[in-house]
Amino acid sequence: MTTTSDYGLWWLVILNTAIFLIFAFSFTHPKTKRDWRSFGAFSAFIVALFTEMYGFPLTIYLFSGWLSQRLPGVDLFTHNSGHLLEDLIGWGGDPHFSPFHMGSNILILIGFILLANAWRVLYRAQQEHTLATTGLYAYIRHPQYIAFIIIMFGFLLQWPTILTLIMFPILVYMYTRLAKAEEREAEKEFGAVWDDYAQKTPAFIPRLGGQKMLSSNEDI
């Protein structure tokens, strides 16, 4: 007999959503419409994630027949069973100590560290009306978007849902479009300085073994 006692915990949905969004907001301090679009898309992902994690397990309900055949004897409507990757692979034991969950925690932590460092440099550059080329921006042109993607991918490893799996590639595409729009504006504003920076610095993936962009304002 199944139970839904591990769901319907809407206070946990609200609490966890608030914690992660306040944490992300404290790093990003969105000001422009583009900043708010970026933060809003990430917020939608977080809301969808925690709604299924603690509120209503839509994915498990939709695939309950198939999951019951693949996982006979498993109570699908407990919190531990919501870690679908662990269930399907059959690691056994507490899913919070599985490779997927621990890897997820590491990725989420890395993502927030990258986000904090990237936005600190970007905020200072915006205040000084200069091009952000130091810190993480010396290695890639859009570390803030990479940070959001890493965080979302980390959550997918921990708790994949049909909504977040659909949203993830859409948000990656959206962040790519936002990055290109930023680059067009930066090219108009900074001209040759931007062209030199863009030529030497990859957009999203740092060059392995390559040298970072040098700047007279290099962070120490």
Steps between C-alpha positions, in 0.01 A plus 500: 500500500643836398498819702530865411614604849840607364328749266256784545764673713443843347676679782817316395438599138479865604792481744744328263399715206546815706841392632646424157349803328609740775846342486518545121352851517760607755770416246339635184317819606310517167452853368440492126214325320749242380619438856141445612430264208804296593407487867132441422576197283716352774223573753243312289729197492544508880126534563422206269769290667393547861131476415559143386754425769272586792161607364348290225703219328365558149772298326446195722123518447535525123745208481374299796391206283836469325694563822299236687602243238866605510510530880272229642455519875624859522268756657526773237336765713766536766760773494793258459333337201473841335872469420412325175853459361609311811187283486535412132871420525451318829776639718316398816534658843434863587474696172642810670838325506488367144749616234223694324397691810854576615599603148191720490597676823851563368371648173249723679771629734740563211224679310422738784870572557540582130186714510621699799842565347366581154239750613744673734724580204207584272341731755823693545543533125144630464561757773819617330350478148781274385518157339517207743824320413642396837440206732296230327442738208867462417430137408149508347269781393182379675584328830173615659294298253728199532448520878120488462528204261729307737261557792199383299685194372601418856136505607406278205747235620339509842132520411408473130141591413318522171457878536861576587626265227290692248600837643875432514581504124259791450678702769844411360382629162358813664826571681687457172273755335540741792877464477499583129281804563743618769790458261334713232448779754856467633638521147310824437609650832864391520596453135858388450542416870216250473629359170842432656343344809261282301779380273713386793229371735259209428128557555411205724773234515851601616793391288673201651863582559448843351584837648237721650430850381750740652382830642653791680214475748567135578357383834757378746 
